[in-house]
Amino acid sequence: MARIKTYSKSELHISGLKVDVLRKNVKNLNLKVYPKERNIRVSVPRRVQDKAIIQFIKDKLPWIKKHLENYREKPHKASLKYISGEIHLFLGKEYRMQVIEKEEPPSVYIINEDQLTLQVRPGTDVSKRAAIIKEWYRAELKKEIPKLIQKWEKPMGVSVNEFGVKLMKTRWGTCNIRDKRIWLNLELAKNRPELLEYVVIHEMVHLLERLHSKRFYAFMSQFLPDWKALKMELNGISSIQDC
């Protein structure tokens, strides 16, 4: 797809907000808000006057401020030590870890609403404990993902041949359209089930439309009307920003 040329860049200050204005060869005014960077960007047709842009932004102020206020910068996470008393996330909930040392094969299980038990052999170091938790996350995701694929294959009219789970630094999921295979980020095990479902649907929609086009987003709105709110929530959780 050809890249739309930017003809000029400027800056406006509207109601205490800095707005980056990009004049392009486009037909409509397009607004984007980046809560993490507290950046507002608007793409406008080349000859639109500043007066029209200012009015457009003022009309959108309630929406803009809502998204800026809803974003909360996550505190810097200290390195996990995988010890008793430490807080770990699973399916959007916080669990306090209890470590039990036994001369038995390692295992992970939840025994009540807020306790995650990690059973390891005596002397198991931090890296091995981390690996055990990651494999538990992977196993739990692999229980949930097939249910979601089966739920959506018929309504969407697509078929997924294979799926996998792996740790990804920049994407929540990917789709190999030719092989009909999707990959999901291991980090999704820490988030609400609704966010996992959003990413599964996103990747399955790529089997209908390869690009992030208007057609793609029309499918997203058809199958998951609140996908925009889920995307914003997911992208506010970490530095991972894409599917």
Secondary structure, 3 states (H helix, E strand, C coil): CCCCCEEEEEEEEECCEEEEEEEECCCCCEEEEECCCCEEEEEEECCCCHHHHHHHHHHHHHHHHHHHHHCCCCCCCCCCCCCCCCEEEECCEEEEEEEEECCCCCEEEEEECCEEEEEECCCCCHHHHHHHHHHHHHHHHHHHHHHHHHHHHHHHCCCCCEEEEECCCCECEEEECCCCEEEEEHHHHHCCHHHHHHHHHHHHHCCCCCCCCHHHHHHHHHHCCCHHHHHHHHHHHCCCCEC
